[in-house]
């Protein structure tokens, strides 16, 4: 299995948010998280489906480099501390949080 990282504002443009697709993708991943560039006070306003998506996968506000570094560090730590070993052929990408500076 792999990790699922979603980047987006969670706006549906007043259409079906396709929660079943997100559930399917998240269910196939070892870890899943969503980074949302909108301030949390905007989640659930207008056409925002962010609260519904956040019920499926962990969602975090990510509007600047400091937040991005924090979230990627936390996500990477969760992946590395996973109890489940990697399947044959899987590997972690060779990047460092320091590369974002």
Secondary structure as UniProt FT lines:
FT   STRAND          3..7
FT   TURN            13..14
FT   HELIX           19..28
FT   STRAND          31..36
FT   HELIX           40..42
FT   TURN            43..44
FT   TURN            46..47
FT   HELIX           50..54
FT   TURN            55..56
FT   STRAND          58..61
FT   HELIX           65..80
FT   TURN            88..89
FT   HELIX           97..100
//
